[in-house]
Amino acid sequence: MSRYPPPFFGDDTEPSPPLQNMYWNCVYYPNWRIYRDQPPVSLNFDVISHVFYAFAWVKPDGTVYLSDEWADAQMQVPGSGDVPATQGCLNSFSLLKKKYTKLKVVLSVGGGGKGSEPFAQVAAHQTSRERFAQTALALVQQFGIDGIDIDWEHPSDSRQGEDYIALLATLRSYLPAPQYMLSSALPAGEWALQHINLAHASNYLDMVNLMSYDFSGPWVPKCGHQAQLFTPQIPHCAEAAISCHSAVSYMVRQGVPPNKILVGIPAYGRSFTNTHGVGHSYSGHAGEEGTFEYRDLPRPGAIEHVDAQVGAAYCIGGDGGFVTYDIPDTVSMKARYVRQNGLAGLFYWTGTGDVSQHTQKGRSLVYNGFMGLFPQ
């Protein structure tokens, strides 16, 4: 299917990117952000090609349903300019598609924890796979959007890996290309990816959303970078050997076309307290469940650093201790890596964790990712 850069809509002061460069710059929009005064219109669609709307959920019988019908389809959602207010965030995105005519909106099904629990049972049976595809298609058609994203975290053995591919095949039969888009978020670790025939999976997918983050967190014995572009020469532990590059390389070796791989960018940082940094022990974490949103980084009094060798950033000091996250410099490195390796583009978990893409362009991850994909 054709791919194109999202043009700068409505701002004649900025040059359009060259059409021969075809990359995607995508964001996840979690439906709960409407309760934090971040409606769909708060995003900068001048630099966004796709929105993955998170999340719909699935019942054990395969029925896909809205996880928060009030937020998704009922509550009053503000508009902006010539995009009117409407009921529900999905309807708001449908209206935004009328203004930004190249914008694609994809309904993401699943997510961490509860959102993924029913997948193994649903994918194991043809009847529930069919119900999944039928009800997913009905939601796509109801809201006038463009496709489905599968965020099953994640098939845990080879049998589930086979069922995952059977689910994708059934979905694709109900959502044919190029009329509909089909994508899937997959982890970066080979310990998870090994259960899936990635070449077969990619036959059904337009995009593979590589979750190239959370390489480090409260589960590791010593702190490390959570989204490093490259593996350090001497990793301090097995987890520290995982990187964006190691995951991309594994996927390509397994037969995934490079131009279907989106590199994931975290719009949040992971905190480690009472530590001297990478490779050192720690005693705890700060922030909300050990994380800070990117918009709240660096922490007051902390100093921000970039490790250009591995393509990672962090801050030290203040109330966060050591916080590992991406900044515009590292996102630009990843955008360059995408261009050099013929990948599909970038995505951000989440677009709403970023600073304002309108008023803080110099600091915005999404904006700087776009500029890195389409250098002037």
C-alpha positions as MATLAB code, in Angstrom:
seq = 'MSRYPPPFFGDDTEPSPPLQNMYWNCVYYPNWRIYRDQPPVSLNFDVISHVFYAFAWVKPDGTVYLSDEWADAQMQVPGSGDVPATQGCLNSFSLLKKKYTKLKVVLSVGGGGKGSEPFAQVAAHQTSRERFAQTALALVQQFGIDGIDIDWEHPSDSRQGEDYIALLATLRSYLPAPQYMLSSALPAGEWALQHINLAHASNYLDMVNLMSYDFSGPWVPKCGHQAQLFTPQIPHCAEAAISCHSAVSYMVRQGVPPNKILVGIPAYGRSFTNTHGVGHSYSGHAGEEGTFEYRDLPRPGAIEHVDAQVGAAYCIGGDGGFVTYDIPDTVSMKARYVRQNGLAGLFYWTGTGDVSQHTQKGRSLVYNGFMGLFPQ';
ca = [
       0.000    0.000    0.000;
       1.194    3.519   -0.632;
       2.985    5.486    2.026;
       3.427    9.243    2.163;
       4.670   11.870    4.559;
       1.982   13.905    6.287;
       2.196   17.406    4.786;
       2.239   20.523    6.901;
      -1.450   21.367    6.836;
      -2.543   24.912    7.332;
       0.894   26.423    7.940;
       2.336   27.940    4.800;
       5.417   29.177    6.650;
       6.857   25.652    6.857;
       8.129   23.837    3.762;
       6.547   20.527    2.801;
       8.853   17.507    3.012;
      10.060   15.945   -0.228;
       7.587   13.344   -1.493;
      10.279   10.797   -2.365;
      10.899   10.247    1.358;
       8.087    8.076    2.637;
       8.016    7.584    6.382;
       5.346    7.448    9.038;
       5.316    9.420   12.279;
       2.674    7.858   14.514;
       1.325    8.313   18.039;
      -0.717    6.242   20.431;
      -3.588    8.154   21.978;
      -4.883    6.550   25.213;
      -8.589    7.219   25.702;
      -8.087    8.032   29.403;
      -6.164   11.195   28.509;
      -9.446   12.962   27.815;
      -9.857   13.050   31.599;
      -6.592   15.017   31.842;
      -7.770   17.757   29.488;
      -5.959   16.320   26.478;
      -8.645   15.919   23.799;
      -7.752   14.652   20.332;
      -7.425   18.217   18.996;
      -4.518   18.833   21.410;
      -2.205   16.813   19.131;
      -0.288   18.452   16.280;
      -1.559   16.739   13.153;
       0.833   18.729   11.004;
       3.482   16.183   12.021;
       1.418   13.031   12.699;
       0.541   10.493   10.004;
      -1.266    7.857   12.118;
      -3.031    7.700   15.474;
      -3.386    4.366   17.262;
      -6.406    4.788   19.512;
      -5.869    2.866   22.756;
      -7.615    0.719   23.736;
     -10.534   -1.411   22.748;
     -10.760   -4.698   24.643;
     -11.861   -8.215   23.759;
     -14.209  -10.569   25.600;
     -13.414  -14.293   25.992;
     -15.901  -15.088   23.212;
     -13.966  -12.830   20.803;
     -16.212   -9.770   20.894;
     -14.208   -6.554   20.533;
     -15.728   -3.709   22.534;
     -14.937   -0.168   23.658;
     -13.069   -0.165   26.978;
     -14.605    3.190   28.017;
     -17.757    3.881   26.050;
     -18.225    7.233   27.814;
     -14.828    8.558   26.737;
     -14.867    6.842   23.358;
     -18.343    7.693   22.115;
     -20.529    9.647   24.558;
     -18.908   12.459   26.547;
     -18.703   15.971   25.136;
     -15.249   16.388   23.579;
     -14.004   19.891   22.730;
     -13.052   20.917   19.237;
     -10.702   23.594   17.966;
     -10.894   26.062   15.100;
     -12.840   24.447   12.278;
     -12.996   21.042   14.038;
     -16.290   21.109   15.965;
     -16.931   19.661   19.406;
     -18.596   16.273   19.360;
     -19.497   13.258   21.469;
     -16.642   10.888   22.223;
     -12.982   10.844   21.278;
     -13.438    8.410   18.394;
     -15.972   10.709   16.794;
     -13.564   13.601   17.325;
     -10.850   11.718   15.435;
     -13.342   10.980   12.690;
     -13.938   14.733   12.335;
     -10.189   15.413   12.385;
      -9.779   13.017    9.463;
     -12.031   15.293    7.418;
      -9.669   18.219    7.970;
      -6.400   16.283    7.807;
      -7.287   14.150    4.829;
      -4.178   11.950    4.930;
      -4.479   11.182    8.636;
      -5.088    7.515    9.453;
      -6.777    6.452   12.705;
      -6.366    2.840   13.803;
      -8.200    1.217   16.726;
      -5.749   -0.600   19.000;
      -7.105   -3.711   20.722;
      -5.508   -5.085   23.877;
      -2.762   -3.393   25.862;
      -0.940   -4.482   28.980;
      -2.476   -6.529   31.795;
      -6.236   -6.954   31.589;
      -6.360   -5.838   27.980;
      -4.310   -8.812   26.765;
      -5.559  -11.575   29.050;
      -8.341  -12.928   26.750;
      -6.189  -13.086   23.589;
      -4.792  -16.601   24.057;
      -8.266  -18.111   24.448;
      -9.787  -16.039   21.650;
      -7.025  -16.749   19.146;
      -7.136  -20.506   19.771;
     -10.546  -21.049   18.157;
     -11.823  -20.251   14.686;
     -15.262  -19.237   15.968;
     -13.891  -16.611   18.372;
     -11.364  -15.404   15.779;
     -14.233  -14.817   13.365;
     -16.226  -12.967   16.031;
     -13.164  -10.862   16.801;
     -12.771   -9.872   13.154;
     -16.487   -9.211   12.631;
     -16.855   -7.007   15.712;
     -13.561   -5.200   15.091;
     -14.650   -4.379   11.547;
     -18.018   -3.154   12.845;
     -16.287   -0.641   15.147;
     -13.991    0.541   12.357;
     -17.005    1.126   10.115;
     -19.095    2.713   12.897;
     -16.535    5.438   13.514;
     -15.243    5.831    9.961;
     -11.646    4.967   10.838;
      -8.957    3.041    9.028;
      -8.057   -0.244   10.650;
      -7.050   -2.359   13.629;
      -3.874   -2.628   15.707;
      -3.309   -5.827   17.722;
      -1.517   -5.228   21.024;
      -1.394   -8.745   22.485;
       1.292   -8.671   25.180;
       2.183  -11.285   24.144;
       2.104  -14.875   22.789;
       3.969  -16.888   25.437;
       4.748  -20.109   23.553;
       4.896  -21.448   20.001;
       1.262  -22.610   20.060;
       0.086  -19.121   20.979;
       2.407  -17.776   18.302;
       0.627  -19.914   15.698;
      -2.770  -18.800   17.025;
      -1.632  -15.159   16.836;
      -0.895  -15.591   13.119;
      -4.250  -17.327   12.605;
      -5.928  -14.320   14.239;
      -4.064  -11.940   11.918;
      -5.071  -14.042    8.896;
      -8.727  -13.969    9.916;
      -8.593  -10.230   10.534;
      -7.011   -9.588    7.163;
      -9.745  -11.567    5.420;
     -12.337   -9.224    6.973;
     -10.213   -6.064    6.640;
      -8.627   -6.354    3.183;
      -5.727   -4.176    2.101;
      -5.443   -1.470    0.964;
      -8.897   -0.423    2.151;
      -8.027   -1.189    5.768;
      -4.802   -1.073    7.743;
      -3.633   -3.850   10.039;
      -0.769   -3.385   12.485;
       0.539   -5.084   15.590;
       2.685   -3.976   18.522;
       5.431   -6.465   19.392;
       8.112   -6.473   22.117;
      11.812   -6.070   21.382;
      13.133   -9.084   23.311;
      13.965  -12.270   21.425;
      12.678  -14.205   24.460;
       9.174  -13.104   23.356;
       9.586  -12.790   19.590;
      10.960  -16.343   19.248;
       7.444  -17.764   19.645;
       6.174  -16.031   16.477;
       6.923  -16.762   12.832;
       7.574  -13.098   12.133;
       7.825  -13.513    8.360;
       4.352  -15.076    8.256;
       2.947  -12.430   10.595;
       4.339   -9.610    8.474;
       2.551  -10.996    5.407;
      -0.719   -9.882    7.002;
       0.526   -6.635    8.545;
       1.048   -3.176    7.093;
       3.099   -2.130   10.136;
       4.981   -3.868   12.923;
       5.115   -1.487   15.893;
       8.358   -2.465   17.607;
       8.079   -1.593   21.300;
      11.744   -0.639   21.509;
      11.627    0.606   25.095;
      11.345   -0.766   28.634;
      14.704   -2.494   28.247;
      15.290   -1.467   31.860;
      12.964   -1.008   34.827;
      12.229   -2.291   38.325;
      12.685   -5.884   37.132;
      16.436   -5.531   36.447;
      19.144   -5.982   39.106;
      21.144   -2.913   38.005;
      19.844    0.134   36.229;
      20.343    0.739   32.539;
      18.998    2.706   29.601;
      15.371    1.889   28.825;
      15.384    2.687   25.092;
      18.973    2.673   23.846;
      19.440    2.737   20.086;
      22.546    0.543   20.143;
      23.845   -2.175   22.446;
      26.914   -1.096   24.473;
      30.178   -2.862   23.666;
      30.166   -4.542   27.080;
      26.584   -4.868   28.398;
      26.488   -5.021   32.185;
      23.709   -7.643   32.131;
      21.607   -9.650   29.663;
      18.834   -7.033   29.630;
      21.360   -4.316   28.745;
      22.210   -6.166   25.520;
      18.747   -5.405   24.107;
      18.540   -2.291   21.935;
      16.490   -0.835   19.110;
      19.152   -2.046   16.694;
      19.297   -5.586   18.121;
      15.516   -5.906   17.847;
      15.329   -4.472   14.326;
      18.187   -6.727   13.214;
      16.465   -9.803   14.651;
      13.169   -8.960   12.940;
      14.848   -8.406    9.577;
      16.804  -11.676    9.897;
      13.508  -13.436   10.599;
      12.018  -12.109    7.362;
      10.162   -8.921    8.333;
      10.469   -6.339    5.534;
      12.349   -3.320    6.960;
       9.806   -0.925    5.441;
       7.100   -2.351    7.720;
       8.978   -1.753   10.992;
       8.143    1.277   13.152;
      10.644    2.092   15.902;
       8.947    2.886   19.208;
       9.821    5.968   21.271;
       8.825    6.200   24.970;
       7.347    9.548   25.988;
       8.156    8.766   29.616;
      11.199    8.046   31.724;
      11.970    5.244   34.176;
      13.383    6.237   37.544;
      16.008    4.575   39.749;
      16.852    6.128   43.123;
      20.014    5.948   45.225;
      22.228    4.882   42.342;
      25.304    6.038   40.492;
      23.689    5.273   37.140;
      24.052    2.659   34.403;
      25.441   -0.624   35.640;
      24.982    0.260   39.306;
      22.563   -1.030   41.901;
      19.639    1.059   43.156;
      17.245    0.989   46.082;
      13.943    2.292   44.719;
      12.000    4.370   42.219;
      10.309    7.758   42.050;
       7.331    9.075   40.134;
       4.101    7.278   39.288;
       4.875    3.553   39.476;
       8.506    4.380   38.855;
       7.912    6.612   35.844;
       7.724   10.288   34.924;
       6.045   11.572   31.795;
       8.425   13.177   29.335;
       6.549   16.473   29.747;
       7.732   16.468   33.393;
      11.411   15.842   32.590;
      14.113   16.641   33.397;
      13.238   16.805   37.069;
      13.832   20.136   38.852;
      17.476   20.385   39.802;
      18.501   17.458   37.607;
      21.110   17.633   34.854;
      20.317   16.076   31.475;
      22.907   13.991   29.633;
      23.195   12.189   26.293;
      25.198    9.018   25.689;
      25.870    9.449   21.981;
      27.624    6.069   21.733;
      24.484    4.058   22.470;
      21.881    6.694   21.588;
      20.311    7.215   24.989;
      19.557   10.103   27.337;
      19.014   10.477   31.069;
      18.944   12.979   33.877;
      20.525   12.722   37.320;
      19.495   14.649   40.396;
      16.404   16.187   41.899;
      13.613   13.978   43.158;
      13.896   11.382   40.373;
      17.378   10.036   40.958;
      18.563    8.521   37.683;
      15.810    8.796   35.014;
      16.290    7.158   31.610;
      14.286    8.519   28.640;
      14.473    9.941   25.125;
      15.012   13.594   24.266;
      14.988   15.392   20.866;
      18.673   14.540   20.298;
      18.135   10.793   20.687;
      14.881   10.857   18.732;
      16.772   12.564   15.901;
      19.360    9.755   16.051;
      16.561    7.191   15.779;
      14.953    9.054   12.875;
      18.296    9.015   11.073;
      18.601    5.286   11.805;
      15.131    4.769   10.275;
      16.153    6.607    7.105;
      19.514    4.850    6.811;
      17.952    1.409    7.185;
      14.796    1.902    5.126;
      12.423    1.381    8.043;
       8.784    2.551    8.113;
       9.143    5.371   10.643;
       8.580    6.103   14.316;
       5.775    5.788   16.821;
       5.397    7.251   20.301;
       3.876    5.745   23.420;
       2.241    8.142   23.928;
       1.623   11.300   21.918;
       0.021   12.765   25.034;
       3.119   12.213   27.201;
       5.054   14.628   24.987;
       5.295   18.351   25.653;
       2.986   20.510   23.538;
       3.810   19.793   19.908;
       2.412   23.258   19.079;
       4.100   25.597   21.570;
       7.284   23.690   22.526;
       8.480   22.395   19.169;
      12.143   22.531   20.121;
      11.525   20.151   23.012;
       8.789   17.994   21.433;
       9.679   14.369   20.689;
       6.963   13.987   18.037;
       7.880   17.216   16.252;
      11.626   16.494   16.274;
      11.000   12.926   15.134;
       9.108   14.290   12.147;
      11.874   16.765   11.343;
      14.424   13.954   11.603;
      12.451   11.789    9.188;
      12.057   14.687    6.754;
      15.210   16.830    7.110;
      14.989   20.107    5.267;
];
